[in-house]
Amino acid sequence: FNLVMSPRYSLPDRALELARKHGVGLMVDTYTPNDKPWGGTAGAYTPHPSHHPATLPELQWLHERYGTHPALAGYLLGDDYGALPAELVETTAFLRESAPQLIPWICQNVMSAESLARAGNPIQDPQIYPTLYQKDWPADEQALELCRQLQRLRRGCLRHDLIPWPMFNVCEVDSDSLIRFQVYASLAFGAQGIWYFTYRDGLQKGAGYATEAQVRESLLPGWPVAAEANKRVAAWGPDLLGRRCTGLFATGSAFPRSVMAAEGRLVEAMSDD
């Protein structure tokens, strides 16, 4: 793991220092409550009941304070978007012009590669969560849905010259195989980066978690599996950087209904290549 994001609604001072301490990069989450704009002044933004991402004057204020920090990797400019609204086009342009070394990061809940490419965003980062939204499906159907979404991502990125960077869920996944599958399938479809994501923070109100051990037990039941998969990514993933997936050949398009995700079942063997 070499990249993390800062807590929402919080200035990133502590997160940046922790990132520097542990040798990882930080993506600053720029979201703020509507009544508390960064620096005291917000530009126009698409209405939302409670919050908004940093508008241009807010991003300029944040960047003036944190733009030279050595752990800064970029900013989350928008979350849960499809086609980009004007304010995200504006903040993307600001970063591309003033800090081209930083990532103008936008998450999409509806893939819109053309919108990203037109605005100058280099990465397409869709939220692909079969293990969350289709959690009740059989494991093989969750895997196939993930592959369908990765295929859409691959096609859009090839067409519009974007970097594929999927985000998938690794918390409360019942099958270790499905955690590994999300990692390896993403790389098979040409991902140049991957986000491991969880909707749980381990500190839910009323849950009674008082100690670090209890928090970890709640938050990280599948984390050792993800960590082990990521160690393999760290070893051979760099061989895939800069390459494009122009086609994928697989024999697993339709698993028998009796075959469920489990150790030694879905993957029978794997060559050294």
Salt bridges, closest charged atoms under 4 A:
GLU17 OE2 - ARG20 NH2 2.83
GLU17 OE2 - HIS69 NE2 2.72
ASP29 OD2 - ARG8 NE 2.88
GLU58 OE1 - HIS52 NE2 2.97
ASP79 OD2 - ARG8 NH2 3.22
GLU114 OE2 - ARG118 NH1 3.42
GLU141 OE2 - ARG257 NH1 2.51
GLU145 OE1 - ARG148 NE 3.14
ASP161 OD1 - ARG244 NH2 2.32
GLU172 OE2 - ARG200 NH1 2.90
ASP174 OD1 - LYS135 NZ 3.61
GLU212 OE2 - ARG216 NE 3.07
